[in-house]
Amino acid sequence: MKGRIIKVFGQIYTVEYDGKSYNCVLRGKFRRDKRLESFSGPAVTGDIVDFDFDDNNEGIIETVHERRNIFSRKEHGSRKEDIIASNLDLIVVIQSFKNPRLNLRFVDRLLIRGEKEKIPVLLCANKSDLAAKKDIQYVDTYYAGTGISVIKTSVVKGRGFDVLLDFLADRISIFTGNSGVGKSSIINLIMPETGLRITPVSESTGKGKHTTTNVEMVSSGAMRIIDTPGLREFGLPDIDPPSLGYYFTEFRKYAESCNFRACTHDHEPGCEVKKQVEAGNINHDRYISYLNIYNSLKENLDNLY
C-alpha cells in the first residue's frame, strides 16, 4: 500500500492510508542506505511511502518515494542535514509582535530555505492586538519589494484568519517559528478538533516554552498542516556564501548591474545592490540581515576545513 507519514515519534512512523493510521517501523535496509548517511533520519513527516501492515494495524515501511521538496536545517552539533518535513505546498513562518518579539532575521533564514526549495513562504505576524502602528508598518516596509506575502493575525481578536484560511486551503503547509509565537493556538482556532496543548510564555525569560514535541500533520478536509516544535536557530548547511544574494529576491534585478559578475554585495566596488540600499530602494535592515547571514555562512565554511 502507498500511504503518507503524518507523525514521527522516535523510531515509530505513523502512516495514513485510506482514512486510517498505522504505526510502522522502517525495514532494516534503510539503515544501510548510503544515500541517507548525510541526513539525520531516513523518513520524515510528509513522505509518501510503500508499506505493509498486519492484523494489529502495525506495519513495516518498505520504500520512501522521491520527494518533491524538503524543509531542512543544519542539525545542531553535527554535519548532518536535519530534514523536518517533505512534499510541502507552503511554508508558514509564524512570528509574534510581542512575547516573544519579532525576529525578522530569523524569518529571513526560513525565506531562504523556501526560495532554495521553490516552496512559497507566508509570514504570519501573530498577536497583532499587541502591536503598535509603527511595528506593523515596519514589517511591511522591511519586506517591501520582495514579493513575500505577509499577513497579521490575532488569536485573541480573531483577526486575519479569513486570509490565512485562503492560503491554507487545499494545501500541505508547515507551521514553523520560535516557541511561544502561537503556532498551536492558531491551529486550535482553525482546527478546534485537534486540541493541541498550549502553554504561556515564560515570565522570567520572555521566551516561549516548547509545547509541540513532535513533527505531526493534522488535517481538516483537504487542508493539511504540519505542526513543528519551536525553533531557536535555523542553519542553512547547503547554501554557498557567494550564491546567497540570489535568495534575497529584491537583490536580483539590481545584481545584474554590479561591476563584478560574482559580486557578494559586501566589499566590492561598483555594487549596484549597495547603491540601491543607499537610495532607499532596498530596506537597509534587510541588507544588514543579508550581511549577517553571509558572514555566518562564511564562518561555518571556514570551520569545516
C-alpha positions as a Markdown table, in Angstrom:
| # | Residue | x | y | z |
|---|---|---|---|---|
| 1 | Met | 0.0 | 0.0 | 0.0 |
| 2 | Lys | 1.0 | 3.6 | -0.6 |
| 3 | Gly | 0.5 | 6.0 | 2.4 |
| 4 | Arg | 1.8 | 9.2 | 3.9 |
| 5 | Ile | 3.8 | 9.6 | 7.1 |
| 6 | Ile | 1.8 | 12.0 | 9.3 |
| 7 | Lys | 3.9 | 11.7 | 12.5 |
| 8 | Val | 7.3 | 10.6 | 13.6 |
| 9 | Phe | 7.9 | 9.6 | 17.2 |
| 10 | Gly | 11.4 | 8.1 | 17.8 |
| 11 | Gln | 11.6 | 5.1 | 15.5 |
| 12 | Ile | 7.8 | 4.8 | 15.1 |
| 13 | Tyr | 6.3 | 6.3 | 12.0 |
| 14 | Thr | 2.5 | 6.9 | 11.8 |
| 15 | Val | 1.3 | 6.3 | 8.2 |
| 16 | Glu | -2.1 | 7.4 | 7.0 |
| 17 | Tyr | -3.8 | 5.2 | 4.4 |
| 18 | Asp | -7.4 | 5.2 | 3.3 |
| 19 | Gly | -8.5 | 7.3 | 6.3 |
| 20 | Lys | -6.8 | 5.1 | 8.9 |
| 21 | Ser | -3.5 | 5.4 | 10.7 |
| 22 | Tyr | -0.9 | 2.6 | 11.1 |
| 23 | Asn | 2.2 | 2.6 | 13.4 |
| 24 | Cys | 5.2 | 1.4 | 11.4 |
| 25 | Val | 8.9 | 0.8 | 11.6 |
| 26 | Leu | 11.5 | 1.0 | 8.9 |
| 27 | Arg | 12.7 | -2.0 | 7.1 |
| 28 | Gly | 16.3 | -2.6 | 8.2 |
| 29 | Lys | 17.7 | -1.8 | 4.7 |
| 30 | Phe | 17.2 | 1.9 | 5.4 |
| 31 | Arg | 19.9 | 1.9 | 8.0 |
| 32 | Arg | 22.4 | 0.6 | 5.4 |
| 33 | Asp | 21.4 | 3.1 | 2.6 |
| 34 | Lys | 24.4 | 5.2 | 1.7 |
| 35 | Arg | 22.2 | 7.9 | 0.2 |
| 36 | Leu | 20.8 | 8.6 | 3.7 |
| 37 | Glu | 24.0 | 9.0 | 5.6 |
| 38 | Ser | 24.1 | 12.8 | 5.3 |
| 39 | Phe | 20.6 | 13.1 | 6.8 |
| 40 | Ser | 19.6 | 12.9 | 10.5 |
| 41 | Gly | 16.8 | 10.5 | 9.7 |
| 42 | Pro | 15.7 | 8.3 | 6.7 |
| 43 | Ala | 12.0 | 9.2 | 6.7 |
| 44 | Val | 10.0 | 12.3 | 7.8 |
| 45 | Thr | 6.5 | 13.6 | 8.1 |
| 46 | Gly | 5.1 | 14.2 | 4.7 |
| 47 | Asp | 6.9 | 11.4 | 3.0 |
| 48 | Ile | 5.0 | 9.1 | 0.6 |
| 49 | Val | 5.9 | 5.5 | 1.5 |
| 50 | Asp | 5.1 | 1.9 | 0.5 |
| 51 | Phe | 4.2 | -0.2 | 3.5 |
| 52 | Asp | 2.6 | -3.5 | 4.6 |
| 53 | Phe | 0.6 | -4.0 | 7.8 |
| 54 | Asp | -0.7 | -6.9 | 9.8 |
| 55 | Asp | -3.9 | -7.7 | 11.7 |
| 56 | Asn | -2.8 | -5.5 | 14.6 |
| 57 | Asn | -2.5 | -2.4 | 12.3 |
| 58 | Glu | 1.3 | -2.5 | 12.8 |
| 59 | Gly | 3.4 | -2.1 | 9.7 |
| 60 | Ile | 6.8 | -2.0 | 8.0 |
| 61 | Ile | 7.8 | 0.7 | 5.6 |
| 62 | Glu | 9.4 | -0.8 | 2.5 |
| 63 | Thr | 10.1 | 2.3 | 0.4 |
| 64 | Val | 10.3 | 6.1 | 0.7 |
| 65 | His | 9.2 | 7.7 | -2.6 |
| 66 | Glu | 11.2 | 10.5 | -4.2 |
| 67 | Arg | 10.4 | 13.8 | -2.5 |
| 68 | Arg | 9.1 | 16.9 | -4.3 |
| 69 | Asn | 10.9 | 19.1 | -1.9 |
| 70 | Ile | 12.3 | 19.1 | 1.7 |
| 71 | Phe | 12.2 | 21.5 | 4.6 |
| 72 | Ser | 15.5 | 21.1 | 6.4 |
| 73 | Arg | 18.1 | 22.8 | 8.6 |
| 74 | Lys | 21.6 | 22.2 | 9.9 |
| 75 | Glu | 21.5 | 19.7 | 12.8 |
| 76 | His | 23.0 | 21.3 | 15.9 |
| 77 | Gly | 26.5 | 20.0 | 16.7 |
| 78 | Ser | 26.5 | 17.8 | 13.6 |
| 79 | Arg | 27.4 | 17.9 | 9.9 |
| 80 | Lys | 24.2 | 16.1 | 9.1 |
| 81 | Glu | 21.2 | 17.8 | 7.5 |
| 82 | Asp | 18.1 | 17.6 | 9.6 |
| 83 | Ile | 15.1 | 17.1 | 7.4 |
| 84 | Ile | 12.0 | 18.3 | 9.2 |
| 85 | Ala | 9.3 | 17.5 | 6.6 |
| 86 | Ser | 8.8 | 16.9 | 2.9 |
| 87 | Asn | 6.4 | 17.3 | 0.0 |
| 88 | Leu | 5.1 | 20.8 | 1.0 |
| 89 | Asp | 3.0 | 23.3 | -0.8 |
| 90 | Leu | 3.5 | 26.2 | 1.7 |
| 91 | Ile | 5.9 | 27.3 | 4.5 |
| 92 | Val | 4.0 | 29.4 | 7.1 |
| 93 | Val | 6.5 | 31.3 | 9.3 |
| 94 | Ile | 4.8 | 32.3 | 12.5 |
| 95 | Gln | 6.1 | 35.3 | 14.4 |
| 96 | Ser | 4.6 | 37.5 | 17.1 |
| 97 | Phe | 4.7 | 41.2 | 17.6 |
| 98 | Lys | 5.4 | 40.7 | 21.4 |
| 99 | Asn | 6.1 | 37.9 | 23.9 |
| 100 | Pro | 8.3 | 36.9 | 22.1 |
| 101 | Arg | 9.0 | 39.9 | 19.9 |
| 102 | Leu | 9.5 | 39.8 | 16.1 |
| 103 | Asn | 12.8 | 38.3 | 14.9 |
| 104 | Leu | 12.9 | 39.1 | 11.1 |
| 105 | Arg | 16.5 | 38.0 | 10.7 |
| 106 | Phe | 15.3 | 34.5 | 11.8 |
| 107 | Val | 12.4 | 34.8 | 9.3 |
| 108 | Asp | 14.9 | 35.7 | 6.5 |
| 109 | Arg | 16.7 | 32.3 | 7.0 |
| 110 | Leu | 13.4 | 30.5 | 6.6 |
| 111 | Leu | 12.7 | 32.5 | 3.5 |
| 112 | Ile | 16.0 | 31.4 | 2.0 |
| 113 | Arg | 15.0 | 27.8 | 2.6 |
| 114 | Gly | 11.7 | 28.4 | 0.8 |
| 115 | Glu | 13.5 | 30.0 | -2.1 |
| 116 | Lys | 16.0 | 27.2 | -2.3 |
| 117 | Glu | 13.3 | 24.5 | -2.4 |
| 118 | Lys | 10.9 | 26.6 | -4.5 |
| 119 | Ile | 8.3 | 26.4 | -1.8 |
| 120 | Pro | 6.1 | 29.5 | -1.4 |
| 121 | Val | 6.5 | 31.2 | 2.0 |
| 122 | Leu | 3.9 | 33.2 | 4.0 |
| 123 | Leu | 4.9 | 35.3 | 7.0 |
| 124 | Cys | 2.1 | 35.3 | 9.6 |
| 125 | Ala | 2.8 | 38.0 | 12.2 |
| 126 | Asn | 0.6 | 37.0 | 15.1 |
| 127 | Lys | -0.5 | 38.9 | 18.3 |
| 128 | Ser | -1.3 | 41.9 | 16.2 |
| 129 | Asp | -3.5 | 43.2 | 19.0 |
| 130 | Leu | -0.3 | 43.9 | 21.0 |
| 131 | Ala | 1.4 | 45.7 | 18.1 |
| 132 | Ala | 1.9 | 49.5 | 17.8 |
| 133 | Lys | 1.1 | 51.0 | 14.5 |
| 134 | Lys | 4.8 | 51.6 | 13.9 |
| 135 | Asp | 5.5 | 47.9 | 14.4 |
| 136 | Ile | 3.0 | 46.9 | 11.7 |
| 137 | Gln | 4.4 | 49.5 | 9.3 |
| 138 | Tyr | 8.0 | 48.3 | 10.0 |
| 139 | Val | 7.1 | 44.7 | 8.9 |
| 140 | Asp | 5.5 | 46.0 | 5.7 |
| 141 | Thr | 8.5 | 48.3 | 4.9 |
| 142 | Tyr | 11.0 | 45.6 | 5.7 |
| 143 | Tyr | 9.6 | 43.2 | 3.0 |
| 144 | Ala | 8.6 | 45.8 | 0.5 |
| 145 | Gly | 9.6 | 44.9 | -3.0 |
| 146 | Thr | 10.4 | 41.3 | -2.1 |
| 147 | Gly | 7.2 | 39.6 | -3.3 |
| 148 | Ile | 6.8 | 37.9 | 0.1 |
| 149 | Ser | 3.3 | 37.5 | 1.4 |
| 150 | Val | 2.7 | 39.0 | 4.9 |
| 151 | Ile | -0.5 | 38.8 | 7.0 |
| 152 | Lys | -1.2 | 39.9 | 10.5 |
| 153 | Thr | -3.3 | 37.8 | 12.9 |
| 154 | Ser | -4.6 | 37.9 | 16.4 |
| 155 | Val | -6.0 | 34.8 | 18.1 |
| 156 | Val | -7.4 | 36.9 | 20.9 |
| 157 | Lys | -9.3 | 39.2 | 18.5 |
| 158 | Gly | -9.9 | 36.7 | 15.7 |
| 159 | Arg | -8.2 | 38.9 | 13.2 |
| 160 | Gly | -6.7 | 37.8 | 9.8 |
| 161 | Phe | -7.9 | 34.2 | 9.8 |
| 162 | Asp | -10.1 | 34.5 | 6.7 |
| 163 | Val | -7.0 | 35.5 | 4.8 |
| 164 | Leu | -4.9 | 32.8 | 6.4 |
| 165 | Leu | -7.5 | 30.1 | 5.5 |
| 166 | Asp | -7.4 | 31.2 | 1.9 |
| 167 | Phe | -3.7 | 30.5 | 1.9 |
| 168 | Leu | -4.1 | 27.1 | 3.6 |
| 169 | Ala | -7.0 | 25.7 | 1.5 |
| 170 | Asp | -6.2 | 22.5 | -0.4 |
| 171 | Arg | -2.5 | 22.7 | 0.6 |
| 172 | Ile | 0.0 | 20.9 | 2.7 |
| 173 | Ser | 1.5 | 23.6 | 4.9 |
| 174 | Ile | 4.2 | 23.5 | 7.5 |
| 175 | Phe | 3.9 | 25.9 | 10.5 |
| 176 | Thr | 7.3 | 26.9 | 11.9 |
| 177 | Gly | 8.8 | 29.6 | 14.1 |
| 178 | Asn | 10.1 | 30.3 | 17.5 |
| 179 | Ser | 8.5 | 28.9 | 20.7 |
| 180 | Gly | 5.6 | 30.9 | 22.1 |
| 181 | Val | 4.6 | 32.7 | 18.9 |
| 182 | Gly | 1.2 | 31.0 | 18.8 |
| 183 | Lys | 1.5 | 28.2 | 16.3 |
| 184 | Ser | -0.6 | 25.7 | 18.3 |
| 185 | Ser | -3.1 | 28.4 | 19.2 |
| 186 | Ile | -3.6 | 29.3 | 15.6 |
| 187 | Ile | -4.1 | 25.6 | 14.7 |
| 188 | Asn | -6.6 | 25.2 | 17.5 |
| 189 | Leu | -8.6 | 28.1 | 16.3 |
| 190 | Ile | -8.9 | 26.9 | 12.7 |
| 191 | Met | -9.0 | 23.2 | 13.6 |
| 192 | Pro | -10.5 | 23.0 | 17.1 |
| 193 | Glu | -10.9 | 19.3 | 16.8 |
| 194 | Thr | -7.1 | 18.9 | 17.1 |
| 195 | Gly | -7.0 | 20.2 | 20.7 |
| 196 | Leu | -3.2 | 20.9 | 20.6 |
| 197 | Arg | -1.7 | 21.6 | 24.0 |
| 198 | Ile | -0.5 | 25.2 | 24.6 |
| 199 | Thr | 1.4 | 26.9 | 27.4 |
| 200 | Pro | 2.1 | 30.5 | 28.3 |
| 201 | Val | 5.3 | 32.4 | 27.5 |
| 202 | Ser | 7.8 | 32.2 | 30.4 |
| 203 | Glu | 7.6 | 35.4 | 32.5 |
| 204 | Ser | 11.2 | 35.1 | 33.6 |
| 205 | Thr | 12.8 | 34.8 | 30.1 |
| 206 | Gly | 10.1 | 36.3 | 27.9 |
| 207 | Lys | 10.6 | 33.3 | 25.6 |
| 208 | Gly | 8.1 | 30.7 | 24.6 |
| 209 | Lys | 8.0 | 27.2 | 26.1 |
| 210 | His | 8.2 | 24.2 | 23.9 |
| 211 | Thr | 4.7 | 22.7 | 23.6 |
| 212 | Thr | 4.8 | 20.7 | 20.4 |
| 213 | Thr | 7.4 | 17.9 | 20.8 |
| 214 | Asn | 6.9 | 16.0 | 17.5 |
| 215 | Val | 6.5 | 16.9 | 13.9 |
| 216 | Glu | 2.9 | 16.0 | 13.2 |
| 217 | Met | 0.4 | 16.5 | 10.4 |
| 218 | Val | -3.2 | 17.4 | 11.2 |
| 219 | Ser | -6.0 | 17.6 | 8.7 |
| 220 | Ser | -9.4 | 19.2 | 8.1 |
| 221 | Gly | -10.7 | 18.1 | 4.7 |
| 222 | Ala | -8.2 | 18.9 | 2.0 |
| 223 | Met | -6.3 | 21.3 | 4.4 |
| 224 | Arg | -3.3 | 19.7 | 6.0 |
| 225 | Ile | -1.0 | 21.4 | 8.5 |
| 226 | Ile | 2.3 | 20.1 | 9.8 |
| 227 | Asp | 3.0 | 21.4 | 13.3 |
| 228 | Thr | 6.6 | 21.6 | 14.4 |
| 229 | Pro | 8.4 | 22.2 | 17.7 |
| 230 | Gly | 9.6 | 25.8 | 18.3 |
| 231 | Leu | 13.0 | 26.6 | 16.7 |
| 232 | Arg | 15.6 | 28.7 | 18.4 |
| 233 | Glu | 18.0 | 28.7 | 15.5 |
| 234 | Phe | 17.9 | 27.7 | 11.8 |
| 235 | Gly | 21.1 | 26.7 | 10.0 |
| 236 | Leu | 21.5 | 26.7 | 6.2 |
| 237 | Pro | 24.0 | 23.9 | 5.5 |
| 238 | Asp | 23.6 | 23.7 | 1.7 |
| 239 | Ile | 23.8 | 27.4 | 0.9 |
| 240 | Asp | 27.1 | 28.5 | -0.7 |
| 241 | Pro | 28.0 | 32.0 | 0.5 |
| 242 | Pro | 28.5 | 33.5 | -3.0 |
| 243 | Ser | 25.1 | 32.4 | -4.0 |
| 244 | Leu | 23.3 | 33.8 | -1.0 |
| 245 | Gly | 22.3 | 37.1 | -2.8 |
| 246 | Tyr | 20.1 | 35.1 | -5.2 |
| 247 | Tyr | 17.8 | 34.1 | -2.4 |
| 248 | Phe | 17.2 | 37.7 | -1.5 |
| 249 | Thr | 14.6 | 38.3 | -4.2 |
| 250 | Glu | 14.8 | 42.1 | -4.2 |
| 251 | Phe | 18.5 | 42.0 | -5.0 |
| 252 | Arg | 18.1 | 40.1 | -8.3 |
| 253 | Lys | 17.2 | 42.8 | -10.7 |
| 254 | Tyr | 20.0 | 45.0 | -9.4 |
| 255 | Ala | 22.7 | 42.4 | -9.2 |
| 256 | Glu | 22.8 | 42.2 | -12.9 |
| 257 | Ser | 24.3 | 45.7 | -13.0 |
| 258 | Cys | 27.0 | 45.1 | -10.4 |
| 259 | Asn | 30.6 | 45.6 | -11.8 |
| 260 | Phe | 31.6 | 42.1 | -10.8 |
| 261 | Arg | 29.7 | 39.0 | -12.1 |
| 262 | Ala | 30.2 | 37.2 | -8.8 |
| 263 | Cys | 29.5 | 40.2 | -6.6 |
| 264 | Thr | 28.8 | 39.3 | -3.0 |
| 265 | His | 27.3 | 42.8 | -2.3 |
| 266 | Asp | 29.7 | 43.2 | 0.6 |
| 267 | His | 33.1 | 44.8 | -0.2 |
| 268 | Glu | 33.2 | 45.0 | -4.0 |
| 269 | Pro | 33.3 | 48.5 | -5.7 |
| 270 | Gly | 30.6 | 49.3 | -8.1 |
| 271 | Cys | 28.0 | 47.1 | -6.4 |
| 272 | Glu | 24.5 | 48.1 | -7.6 |
| 273 | Val | 22.8 | 46.4 | -4.7 |
| 274 | Lys | 24.7 | 48.6 | -2.2 |
| 275 | Lys | 23.8 | 51.7 | -4.3 |
| 276 | Gln | 20.1 | 50.8 | -4.1 |
| 277 | Val | 20.3 | 50.3 | -0.3 |
| 278 | Glu | 21.7 | 53.8 | -0.1 |
| 279 | Ala | 19.0 | 55.1 | -2.4 |
| 280 | Gly | 16.3 | 53.5 | -0.2 |
| 281 | Asn | 15.1 | 51.1 | -2.8 |
| 282 | Ile | 16.3 | 48.1 | -0.7 |
| 283 | Asn | 15.5 | 48.1 | 3.0 |
| 284 | His | 18.7 | 48.8 | 5.0 |
| 285 | Asp | 17.9 | 46.5 | 7.8 |
| 286 | Arg | 17.1 | 43.7 | 5.4 |
| 287 | Tyr | 20.5 | 44.3 | 3.8 |
| 288 | Ile | 22.2 | 44.1 | 7.2 |
| 289 | Ser | 20.4 | 40.8 | 7.7 |
| 290 | Tyr | 21.9 | 39.6 | 4.4 |
| 291 | Leu | 25.4 | 40.5 | 5.6 |
| 292 | Asn | 24.9 | 38.7 | 8.9 |
| 293 | Ile | 23.8 | 35.5 | 7.2 |
| 294 | Tyr | 26.6 | 35.8 | 4.6 |
| 295 | Asn | 29.2 | 36.2 | 7.3 |
| 296 | Ser | 27.8 | 33.3 | 9.3 |
| 297 | Leu | 27.9 | 31.0 | 6.2 |
| 298 | Lys | 31.5 | 32.0 | 5.5 |
| 299 | Glu | 32.4 | 31.3 | 9.1 |
| 300 | Asn | 30.7 | 27.9 | 9.1 |
| 301 | Leu | 32.5 | 27.0 | 5.8 |
| 302 | Asp | 35.9 | 28.1 | 7.2 |
| 303 | Asn | 35.3 | 25.9 | 10.3 |
| 304 | Leu | 34.8 | 22.8 | 8.1 |
| 305 | Tyr | 38.4 | 23.0 | 6.9 |
